[in-house]
Amino acid sequence: MAKKSFNASVLPRMRTFTAQLIGPKDCVLVGLSGGADSVCLLHFLHYLSSTQHFALAAVHVNHQLRADANKDQSFCEELCARLDVECFVRKVEAHRMSQQFDLSPEHGARKARYEAFEEIAKKWGATKLALGHHLDDQAETILLNLLRGTQAKGLCGIPVRRPLCNGVEIVRPLLCISRQETEAYLSQNGLSHVTDQTNFDDAFTRNWIRQTLLPLLETKQPQIRLHLAKLAQELGTKYPSI
């Protein structure tokens, strides 16, 4: 795939932030769902790996929960083939996991996904698992934690880095940019992505926060997402153990 132009204002910020998380000789496994965020992350790290000299591969977890799950898998496999990035695929029975551990479908899928991440990370020899959470995800998470009832730890939101298993660390290079910026990155680089229609179902509280609560808060404070993300960053830096 030919490299295209990059957003001049976003790219330096992404490079600087990522340099704190990924170094030369790292083996970076990207969690690739096929959504806009993970496609942006994989493409950016592929671009960066040639000059920063780290190994790169991707893992796609097919939860087998939606009718179009196999199409998402095929999209990820084709994207990795175009980028010449090794792609590991794991099909998991998220529904069975939910029943076995008495979890919601969402939490059952997450448990199955992270077990697959750990398995592939160990098998491939990864030192880092890179996930595509961005600044808007951070703001949503803090509000979600507040609505559920939280202590100070919940205000730290999504950690920039945390251990996954022995020798493997989860890192989130896109926490420095917004959802709008990830989508602009895709547009500017001619990249497509898949859309999970369940992301628009307001029955899920996170979706309601994204589609209703945050836009309402922005009518009073247009920078609310950034403010919440900065709060998480400050608390995470000052109180890394809470």
Sequence and secondary structure as in RCSB ss.txt:
>XXXX:A:sequence
MAKKSFNASVLPRMRTFTAQLIGPKDCVLVGLSGGADSVCLLHFLHYLSSTQHFALAAVHVNHQLRADANKDQSF
CEELCARLDVECFVRKVEAHRMSQQFDLSPEHGARKARYEAFEEIAKKWGATKLALGHHLDDQAETILLNLLRGT
QAKGLCGIPVRRPLCNGVEIVRPLLCISRQETEAYLSQNGLSHVTDQTNFDDAFTRNWIRQTLLPLLETKQPQIR
LHLAKLAQELGTKYPSI
>XXXX:A:secstr
       TTHHHHHHHHHHTT  TT EEEEE  SSHHHHHHHHHHHHHHHHHT EEEEEEEE   STTHHHHHHH
HHHHHHHHT EEEEEE  HHHHHHHTT  HHHHHHHHHHHHHHHHHHHHT SEEE    HHHHHHHHHHHHHH  
 GGGGG S SEEEEETTEEEE GGGGS HHHHHHHHHHTT      GGGG TTSHHHHIIIIIHHHHHTT TTHH
HHHHHHHHHHHHH TT 
